[in-house]
Amino acid sequence: MDDKEGGTSSDWSELTQECLFNILNRLTLEQRWQGPLFVCKSWHQSCQDPYLNLVINLESKFNSVRELAWFWTPQFETKIDGMVRSVVVWSDGLVREIKVRHCSDHGLALVAQRCPNLEVLSVKSCPRVTDETIAAIALNCPKLRELDVSYCYEISHRSLALIGQHCPNLRILRRNFMNWMDPSQHVGIVPGDYLNAIPQDGDDEAAAIAKCMKNLRRLELRFSKITAKGLAMICEGCQDLEYLDISGWAHVTSRDIMNATSTLKNLEDIKKPNFYIPRSVFHTERYGHWQLYDERFQTDAFRI
């Protein structure tokens, strides 16, 4: 096709499928959704090729922007759910890796139904992802080897147990919580009722991990309310741990950590609580457990 100046212009819709696939394969999922998906019918169809939709990874997008209150709204959640469901359909169930945030049971239900080859699932900050859906994923996605359910407060120890029982290849678990000792960094962004709803069943989670996830290599549990008893259970049950992050824990001492981890022969790196928490930081009506600790604990606990 000749342009107005006598040159030659290309009709991009007439690219061969092989050439178009090569171009689209060099783009991220986000880049394809921002342009090529809407160029023309042939490009739209090519963007739906199953082999272009094996991975849904939006982590770089979330990491590049500041967390916004809008992310926690149903409207934003609906957008993420829609993207997840579309890619699952286009992949014809071949999705191997999903890394998103702020989705819900609505989006993940289709993953559980259609993605038996799923190996990596990361769903941080999802207030409406529940035990029901994680249980379905545990039963239908046995190849799972990496799971991140950080800041998902509707997921309990029951889900962790099911994942461990039905996903023997699991090697990485991230189950981090928001900084409940200094919630000011989340105020105005995370809804207040959710911010105050941090799960209290720390040792139940520890028991589930210790009993059902014996093959773990990497475990992150930042700001968990697990106690020294729970830490001992984890270290006894997960003898192959190579990396352990327990930063932000407020219920263990340096001696607890030393005693529990002494049996972990493969442990290469451990992130410990490394700060002193003054009594004045806490609202006593909310954190009444501090009255159980004597002054010696308050001054010596975090001298790691």
C-alpha positions in Angstrom: 0.0 0.0 0.0 1.4 3.4 -1.0 1.2 6.3 1.3 0.6 10.0 0.3 4.3 10.7 -0.2 4.9 7.8 -2.6 6.4 5.5 0.0 5.2 2.2 1.1 3.3 1.5 4.3 2.6 -1.8 5.9 -0.8 -3.3 6.7 0.0 -4.8 10.1 -3.1 -6.9 10.0 -1.6 -9.0 7.2 1.4 -10.2 9.1 1.8 -14.0 9.1 0.8 -15.8 12.3 4.4 -16.8 12.9 5.7 -13.3 12.6 2.9 -11.9 14.8 3.4 -14.5 17.5 7.1 -13.7 17.5 6.3 -10.0 18.1 3.7 -10.6 20.8 5.8 -13.1 22.6 8.3 -10.4 23.3 5.7 -8.3 25.2 4.5 -8.7 28.7 0.9 -9.5 29.4 0.3 -5.9 30.5 1.9 -4.5 27.3 -0.3 -6.8 25.1 -3.4 -5.6 27.0 -2.5 -2.0 26.5 -2.3 -2.0 22.8 -1.9 -5.0 20.5 -5.1 -6.6 21.9 -7.1 -3.7 20.3 -5.2 -3.1 17.0 -7.4 -5.3 14.8 -9.3 -8.6 14.7 -6.3 -10.7 13.7 -4.1 -9.2 16.5 -6.9 -9.7 19.0 -7.1 -13.3 18.1 -3.4 -13.8 18.2 -3.2 -12.3 21.7 -5.5 -15.1 22.8 -3.0 -17.8 21.7 -2.7 -20.3 24.5 1.1 -20.3 24.5 1.1 -16.5 25.0 -1.0 -17.0 28.1 0.9 -19.4 30.2 1.9 -16.8 32.7 -0.1 -14.0 34.4 2.5 -11.9 36.2 1.5 -8.4 37.3 4.0 -8.1 40.1 6.2 -5.6 38.3 3.2 -3.3 37.8 2.3 -3.4 41.5 5.9 -3.0 42.6 6.4 0.0 40.4 3.6 2.1 41.9 2.7 3.1 45.4 -0.1 1.1 47.0 -3.4 3.0 46.5 -6.7 2.9 48.4 -8.4 2.3 45.1 -6.6 -1.1 44.9 -8.8 -2.2 47.8 -12.1 -1.4 46.1 -14.6 -3.8 44.5 -14.2 -2.0 41.2 -10.5 -2.6 41.0 -10.9 -6.2 42.2 -13.4 -6.8 39.4 -10.8 -5.6 36.8 -8.2 -8.0 38.1 -10.7 -10.9 38.3 -11.7 -10.2 34.7 -8.1 -10.3 33.5 -7.4 -13.5 35.4 -10.5 -15.2 34.0 -9.8 -14.1 30.4 -6.2 -15.4 30.5 -7.3 -18.7 32.0 -9.8 -19.2 29.2 -7.4 -18.1 26.5 -4.7 -20.5 27.8 -7.0 -23.4 27.5 -6.1 -24.4 31.0 -2.4 -24.4 30.4 -1.5 -21.6 32.8 1.5 -22.4 34.9 2.1 -19.2 36.8 -0.2 -16.6 38.3 1.1 -13.6 40.2 -1.6 -10.9 40.9 -3.0 -8.9 43.8 -6.4 -7.8 44.8 -8.3 -10.5 43.1 -11.2 -12.5 44.7 -12.8 -16.0 44.8 -14.6 -15.1 41.6 -11.3 -14.9 39.6 -9.6 -17.8 41.3 -12.5 -20.2 41.1 -11.9 -20.6 37.3 -8.2 -21.3 38.0 -9.2 -24.1 40.3 -11.5 -25.5 37.7 -9.3 -25.3 34.6 -5.6 -25.1 35.6 -4.3 -28.5 36.8 -0.8 -27.6 35.7 -0.5 -24.5 37.9 2.9 -24.4 39.6 3.1 -20.8 41.0 0.3 -18.9 42.7 0.8 -15.5 44.3 -2.3 -13.6 45.4 -1.2 -11.0 47.9 -3.6 -8.5 49.5 -6.8 -10.2 48.6 -9.5 -9.6 51.2 -12.0 -11.7 49.4 -10.0 -14.8 48.7 -11.2 -17.4 51.1 -10.6 -20.9 52.4 -13.2 -22.2 49.9 -11.3 -21.3 46.9 -7.8 -22.2 48.2 -9.2 -25.6 49.2 -10.4 -26.1 45.6 -7.0 -25.1 44.3 -5.3 -27.6 46.7 -7.5 -30.4 45.4 -7.2 -29.5 41.7 -3.7 -28.1 41.3 -1.4 -30.8 42.6 1.7 -29.5 40.8 1.8 -26.3 42.9 5.4 -25.6 44.0 5.2 -22.0 45.2 2.4 -20.2 47.1 2.1 -16.7 48.3 -1.0 -15.8 50.3 0.4 -12.8 52.2 -2.0 -10.3 53.6 -5.0 -12.6 52.8 -6.8 -12.6 56.1 -9.7 -14.8 55.0 -7.4 -17.7 54.5 -6.8 -19.9 57.6 -4.7 -22.8 58.8 -7.2 -25.2 57.2 -6.2 -24.0 53.7 -2.5 -24.4 54.5 -3.1 -27.9 55.7 -5.0 -28.8 52.5 -2.3 -27.3 50.3 0.4 -29.2 52.1 -1.6 -32.5 51.9 -2.4 -32.3 48.2 0.5 -30.4 46.7 3.6 -32.5 47.6 5.9 -30.4 45.3 5.4 -27.3 47.4 8.8 -25.8 48.1 8.0 -22.1 48.8 5.4 -20.6 51.1 5.0 -16.9 51.7 2.4 -16.1 54.5 3.4 -12.6 55.5 1.1 -10.2 57.5 0.9 -6.5 57.6 2.9 -4.7 60.3 0.3 -4.9 63.1 2.8 -3.3 65.5 2.9 -0.1 63.5 -0.3 0.0 61.4 0.2 3.7 60.7 2.0 2.8 57.4 -1.3 1.3 56.1 -3.8 3.8 57.5 -5.7 5.6 54.7 -4.9 2.8 52.2 -6.1 -0.5 53.7 -9.7 -0.5 55.0 -9.6 -0.1 58.7 -11.8 -3.2 59.5 -9.5 -5.3 57.4 -6.3 -3.8 58.9 -7.6 -4.8 62.3 -8.6 -8.3 61.3 -5.2 -10.0 61.4 -5.6 -13.7 62.1 -4.9 -14.8 65.6 -4.4 -18.5 65.0 -0.6 -18.3 64.6 0.2 -21.6 66.3 -2.5 -23.4 64.4 -0.9 -22.2 61.2 2.5 -23.3 62.5 1.1 -26.8 63.2 -0.4 -27.0 59.7 2.9 -26.0 58.1 4.9 -28.4 60.3 2.7 -31.4 59.7 1.7 -31.0 56.1 4.6 -29.0 54.4 7.6 -31.1 55.3 9.4 -30.4 52.0 9.5 -26.7 52.2 12.8 -25.0 51.3 11.8 -21.3 51.7 9.3 -20.0 54.3 8.3 -16.4 54.9 6.1 -15.5 57.9 6.7 -11.8 58.6 4.7 -10.3 61.4 3.0 -13.6 62.3 1.7 -14.1 65.8 3.3 -17.6 66.0 4.8 -18.2 69.4 8.0 -20.0 70.5 6.0 -23.3 70.6 4.9 -22.8 67.0 8.4 -22.0 65.8 9.7 -25.2 67.4 7.0 -27.2 65.6 7.9 -25.6 62.2 11.6 -26.3 62.7 11.0 -29.8 63.8 8.6 -30.6 60.9 10.4 -28.7 58.1 13.9 -30.0 58.4 14.9 -29.1 54.8 14.4 -25.3 55.2 17.1 -23.2 53.6 15.5 -19.8 54.1 13.4 -18.6 57.0 11.9 -15.1 57.5 10.4 -14.5 60.9 11.0 -10.7 61.0 8.4 -8.8 62.9 7.6 -11.6 65.4 6.8 -10.4 68.8 6.3 -13.6 70.7 9.7 -15.2 70.6 13.1 -14.4 72.2 16.6 -14.8 70.8 16.9 -18.0 72.9 13.7 -19.4 71.4 15.0 -18.8 67.9 18.4 -20.3 68.6 17.0 -23.4 70.2 14.4 -24.0 67.5 16.6 -23.5 64.5 19.6 -25.4 65.8 18.4 -28.6 64.1 18.0 -27.0 60.7 21.2 -28.3 59.0 20.4 -26.8 55.6 19.4 -23.4 56.8 21.5 -20.8 54.9 19.6 -17.5 55.8 17.3 -16.5 58.5 15.7 -13.1 59.0 15.1 -12.5 62.7 13.2 -9.9 64.7 15.8 -7.2 65.2 14.1 -4.4 67.0 13.0 -3.5 70.4 9.3 -2.9 70.9 8.6 -0.3 73.6 5.5 -0.9 75.6 4.2 2.6 74.6 3.8 1.5 71.0 0.8 -0.7 71.8 -2.7 0.2 72.7 -3.2 -1.9 75.8 -6.9 -2.4 75.2 -6.1 -4.1 71.8 -2.9 -5.9 72.7 -3.6 -6.9 76.3 -1.2 -9.9 76.0 1.7 -7.6 76.9 0.6 -7.6 80.5 1.7 -11.2 80.6 5.3 -10.3 80.0 7.7 -9.1 82.7 10.1 -6.3 82.4 13.0 -8.6 81.7 11.3 -9.9 78.6 10.6 -6.4 77.4 14.2 -5.3 77.6 16.0 -8.4 76.4 13.7 -10.2 74.0 15.0 -8.7 70.7 18.7 -8.5 71.5 19.5 -10.9 68.7 
